[in-house]
Amino acid sequence: MPDTVIPLFSDTETRPTPGMRAAIAAAEVGDEQKGEDPTVIRLQERVAELLGKDAALWLPTGTMCNLVAVKTHTRPGDALVADWMAHVIRAESGGAALASGVIVEPVRTERGIFTAAELEAAMARVVAVPEPYGQPVGLVCVEQTHNFGGGAVWPLEALDAVAACARARSVPLHMDGARLLNACTALGVSAATVAARVDSVWVDFTKGLGAPIGAVLAGTVEFIARARRYKQLFGGAMRQAGVAAAGCLYALDHHVDRLAEDHENASRLARGLAEVDGIEVRTAAPDTNMVFFDASGLGLSNREFLDRLAAAGVRMSGAGGAIRAVTHLDVSRADIDRALTAVRRISAGGA
């Protein structure tokens, strides 16, 4: 294994930069559980303004944001409608069902973006059952960007249509905004412009923004007041959390504009992979910072390919039956070129 590894496994692998570490070390702190941490308060206010929402709530992780949001919006026995490969369904250990007692009504799509007609059909499947067998739809969830959809971006017009459909049924719309700022970079619009389409939304700081801890959930004052109870219940309240919130504030100041570089690097990687005989790239022009591809045309299983790639000093992951590469602030253009060189060597039968 080479001394230097190119980390394309996930944007969760990002490490705090020296500037972020300095901001963390200098953070002003207080008791976050009591609402007395000044740095957390500043972050919550900053994110609420960024997203155009009335209030916001600091949480340790994005998964907890979804857990708290689902619990706040729904009642046990409600149905939650989301794409069949949404993170809230596939990657949160059944938290929505366990903590909120909801059933899931999945919408099957190609890349995670469903239409108003598909949403209407899903809601009809739930509520059209004759009494007393049906159940109410308590929440619709969308994911921006859609992870297992290859980093796909929800277009504004698609969000508008889905929001109108949910609103007509008086069903709240929640956005898993783990990579919302990647989507905004791709769309060329503000975060508030996207967030205006939904009732609640959160943004994660531990992916492309490069912070080690933290996500912030936003919505109405009343929603956040109720969410605060579930934050406490699920163990999300912290003490001197300002040391973590300071990293998030630093990321907002220094790491948002550079997300475009990650998208450019992902496109460069996708183009290079597409030129290798035996490799099939699922999306030739990635929406954001994710590239999904299949290497079985090389006569190797994806697992064998990943092992050989790792031995060459390049880490990628398997996801949804494909190979996933994710660019981020710890991956340079030169790293992309070195990764492509490693792939070409493997395709030629080398190690």
C-alpha positions in Angstrom: 0.0 0.0 0.0 1.5 3.4 -1.0 2.2 5.9 1.9 -0.3 8.4 0.4 -3.9 7.3 -0.1 -6.3 9.2 -2.4 -9.5 9.3 -0.3 -12.4 8.9 -2.8 -14.4 6.7 -0.5 -16.7 9.4 0.7 -16.8 13.2 1.4 -17.2 12.1 5.1 -13.5 11.5 5.0 -12.6 15.2 5.0 -10.4 16.4 7.8 -10.4 19.8 9.5 -8.0 22.2 7.8 -5.4 24.1 9.8 -7.6 27.2 9.8 -10.6 25.2 11.0 -8.5 23.6 13.8 -7.5 27.1 14.9 -11.1 28.2 15.0 -12.1 25.2 17.0 -9.3 25.8 19.5 -10.3 29.4 20.0 -14.1 28.7 20.2 -16.1 30.5 22.9 -18.2 27.9 24.7 -21.0 27.4 27.2 -23.6 24.8 28.1 -25.3 23.9 24.9 -28.0 21.8 26.6 -29.1 24.9 28.5 -29.0 27.1 25.3 -26.0 29.0 26.7 -23.2 28.2 24.2 -22.6 31.4 22.3 -20.9 29.7 19.3 -23.8 27.3 18.8 -26.3 30.1 19.1 -24.4 32.0 16.4 -24.3 29.0 14.1 -28.0 28.3 14.6 -28.8 32.0 13.7 -26.5 31.9 10.7 -28.0 28.7 9.3 -31.6 29.9 9.9 -30.7 33.0 7.9 -28.9 31.0 5.2 -31.9 28.7 4.7 -34.5 31.5 5.0 -36.2 29.8 8.0 -37.4 31.3 11.3 -35.3 29.0 13.6 -32.7 26.4 13.6 -31.3 23.7 15.9 -27.8 22.3 16.3 -27.5 18.5 16.3 -24.5 16.3 16.4 -25.3 14.4 13.1 -27.4 14.5 10.0 -28.9 11.1 10.8 -30.2 12.6 14.1 -31.6 15.6 12.1 -33.7 13.1 10.1 -34.6 11.2 13.3 -35.8 14.3 15.1 -37.6 15.7 12.0 -39.6 12.6 11.4 -40.5 12.3 15.1 -41.6 16.0 15.2 -43.7 15.9 12.0 -45.4 12.5 12.5 -47.4 10.3 14.8 -47.1 6.5 15.3 -48.9 4.7 12.5 -48.4 7.5 10.0 -46.8 6.7 6.6 -43.6 8.3 5.4 -43.2 8.7 1.7 -39.7 8.9 0.2 -37.6 7.6 -2.7 -36.9 3.8 -2.3 -33.1 4.5 -1.9 -33.4 7.5 0.3 -30.9 7.8 3.2 -33.8 7.9 5.7 -34.9 4.5 4.5 -31.6 2.7 3.5 -28.9 4.1 5.8 -30.3 5.0 9.2 -30.7 1.6 10.8 -34.5 1.7 10.7 -34.5 4.8 12.9 -37.7 6.3 11.5 -39.7 3.1 12.2 -38.0 2.4 15.6 -38.3 5.9 17.0 -41.4 7.3 15.3 -43.5 4.2 14.6 -44.0 5.1 11.0 -44.4 2.9 8.0 -42.5 3.6 4.8 -44.2 4.0 1.4 -41.3 4.0 -1.1 -41.3 5.6 -4.5 -39.1 3.7 -7.0 -37.1 6.0 -9.2 -33.9 5.8 -11.3 -31.9 8.6 -9.6 -34.0 9.6 -6.5 -36.1 12.3 -8.1 -39.8 11.5 -8.2 -42.6 13.4 -9.9 -45.8 14.9 -8.4 -47.7 12.1 -10.2 -45.5 9.4 -8.6 -46.0 11.1 -5.2 -49.7 11.3 -5.7 -49.8 7.6 -6.6 -47.7 6.7 -3.5 -50.0 8.6 -1.2 -53.1 7.1 -2.8 -51.7 3.6 -2.1 -51.5 4.4 1.6 -54.9 6.2 2.1 -57.1 4.5 -0.5 -57.4 1.3 1.6 -61.0 0.9 2.8 -61.6 1.9 6.4 -60.3 1.0 8.9 -57.3 -0.4 7.2 -55.6 2.6 5.7 -53.3 5.1 7.5 -52.6 8.8 7.1 -49.6 10.1 5.3 -47.6 12.0 7.9 -44.6 13.2 5.9 -42.9 13.3 2.5 -39.1 13.3 2.4 -36.8 14.4 -0.4 -33.0 14.2 -0.4 -30.8 17.0 -1.8 -28.5 15.8 -3.3 -29.6 12.2 -3.6 -26.7 10.1 -2.4 -27.6 6.7 -3.9 -28.9 8.5 -7.0 -25.3 9.4 -7.8 -25.4 12.9 -6.2 -28.5 13.8 -8.3 -29.9 17.3 -7.8 -33.6 18.0 -7.4 -34.5 20.7 -10.0 -36.5 23.6 -8.6 -39.5 22.9 -10.8 -39.6 19.2 -9.6 -39.5 20.4 -6.0 -42.3 22.9 -6.7 -44.5 20.2 -8.2 -43.9 17.8 -5.3 -44.4 20.6 -2.7 -47.7 21.6 -4.3 -48.8 17.9 -4.2 -48.0 17.5 -0.6 -49.5 20.9 0.3 -52.8 19.9 -1.3 -52.9 17.0 1.1 -51.8 19.1 4.1 -48.7 16.8 4.4 -45.4 18.5 5.4 -42.4 18.2 3.2 -39.0 17.5 4.8 -35.6 17.8 3.0 -32.6 15.7 3.9 -30.1 18.4 2.9 -27.0 16.6 3.7 -25.4 18.0 0.5 -27.8 20.9 0.0 -25.0 23.3 -0.7 -23.5 21.1 -3.3 -27.0 21.2 -5.0 -27.1 25.0 -4.7 -23.7 25.2 -6.3 -24.8 23.1 -9.2 -28.1 25.0 -9.6 -26.6 28.4 -9.2 -29.2 29.5 -6.6 -29.1 30.3 -2.9 -29.8 27.8 -0.2 -32.9 29.8 0.9 -34.3 29.5 -2.7 -34.2 25.7 -2.4 -35.3 25.6 1.2 -38.3 27.8 0.6 -39.9 24.8 -1.1 -40.0 22.7 2.1 -41.3 22.8 5.6 -38.1 21.6 7.3 -34.6 21.1 6.1 -31.1 20.5 7.5 -27.6 20.9 6.3 -24.6 18.7 7.2 -21.2 20.1 7.9 -19.3 16.8 8.0 -19.3 16.1 4.2 -18.1 18.5 1.6 -17.9 21.3 4.1 -15.2 19.5 6.0 -16.1 19.9 9.6 -15.7 17.0 12.0 -19.0 17.2 13.8 -22.4 18.7 13.3 -25.6 19.4 11.3 -28.3 22.0 11.8 -32.0 21.5 11.3 -34.3 24.4 10.4 -38.0 25.2 10.2 -40.6 27.3 11.9 -40.2 28.5 15.5 -42.9 26.1 16.6 -41.4 23.1 14.7 -37.9 23.8 16.3 -39.4 24.2 19.7 -41.0 20.7 19.5 -37.8 19.3 17.8 -35.8 20.5 20.8 -37.6 18.0 23.1 -36.7 15.1 20.8 -33.1 16.3 20.6 -32.9 15.9 24.3 -34.8 12.6 24.2 -32.4 11.1 21.6 -29.3 12.2 23.5 -28.4 15.0 21.1 -28.0 17.8 23.7 -24.4 18.5 24.5 -22.3 20.6 26.8 -19.5 22.8 25.4 -20.5 22.2 21.8 -19.0 25.5 20.6 -15.8 23.6 19.9 -17.7 21.7 17.2 -19.9 24.6 16.0 -16.8 26.8 15.5 -15.7 24.3 12.8 -19.1 24.6 11.1 -19.0 28.4 11.1 -15.5 28.3 9.7 -16.8 26.0 6.9 -19.5 28.4 6.0 -16.9 31.2 5.6 -14.3 29.2 3.8 -15.5 26.0 2.2 -18.8 26.8 0.4 -17.5 28.6 -2.7 -14.9 25.9 -3.3 -17.5 23.2 -3.7 -17.4 23.9 -7.4 -13.9 22.5 -7.5 -15.2 19.2 -6.2 -17.8 19.1 -9.0 -15.2 19.9 -11.6 -13.0 17.1 -10.2 -15.9 14.6 -10.3 -16.6 15.5 -14.0 -12.9 15.1 -14.8 -12.9 11.7 -13.1 -16.1 10.6 -14.9 -14.7 11.6 -18.3 -11.5 9.7 -17.7 -13.3 6.6 -16.5 -15.5 6.6 -19.5 -12.4 6.4 -21.8 -11.4 3.1 -20.2 -12.6 0.0 -22.0 -14.6 -2.2 -19.7 -15.8 0.5 -17.4 -19.3 1.8 -17.6 -20.0 5.2 -16.0 -23.6 5.6 -14.9 -23.7 9.3 -15.3 -21.2 10.7 -17.8 -21.8 14.3 -16.5 -22.2 14.1 -12.7 -24.5 16.6 -11.2 -22.2 17.2 -8.2 -19.4 15.4 -6.5 -20.2 11.7 -7.0 -19.3 9.3 -9.7 -20.9 5.9 -9.9 -19.6 3.3 -12.3 -19.3 -0.4 -13.0 -16.0 -2.3 -13.6 -17.3 -5.7 -14.4 -16.4 -5.3 -18.0 -12.8 -5.6 -16.9 -13.5 -9.2 -16.0 -13.3 -8.3 -12.3 -16.0 -8.1 -9.7 -16.5 -4.7 -8.1 -15.0 -6.0 -4.9 -11.9 -7.3 -6.7 -11.5 -4.0 -8.5 -11.8 -2.0 -5.3 -9.2 -4.3 -3.6 -6.7 -3.7 -6.5 -7.5 0.0 -6.5 -6.8 0.1 -2.7 -3.5 -1.7 -3.2 -2.6 1.1 -5.7 -3.4 3.8 -3.1 -6.9 4.8 -4.1 -9.9 4.3 -1.9 -13.4 4.1 -3.4 -16.5 2.3 -2.1 -19.2 -0.1 -3.3 -22.8 1.3 -3.3 -26.0 0.1 -4.8 -24.3 -2.6 -6.8 -21.8 -0.1 -8.3 -18.6 1.6 -7.4 -18.8 5.1 -6.0 -16.1 7.8 -6.0 -16.7 11.0 -4.1 -14.7 14.2 -4.5 -14.1 16.7 -1.6 -11.7 19.2 -0.3 -9.0 16.6 0.5 -8.9 15.5 -3.2 -7.0 17.6 -5.7 -7.1 17.6 -9.5 -3.7 15.9 -9.4 -5.2 13.2 -7.2 -7.9 12.6 -9.8 -5.2 12.1 -12.5 -3.3 9.7 -10.2 -6.5 7.8 -9.6 -7.2 7.5 -13.3 -3.6 6.3 -13.9 -4.2 3.5 -11.3 -7.5 2.5 -13.0 -5.8 2.4 -16.4 -3.1 0.1 -15.0 -5.7 -2.2 -13.5 -7.6 -2.3 -16.8 -4.4 -3.2 -18.6 -3.9 -6.1 -16.2 -1.4 -4.4 -14.0 -1.5 -3.9 -10.2 
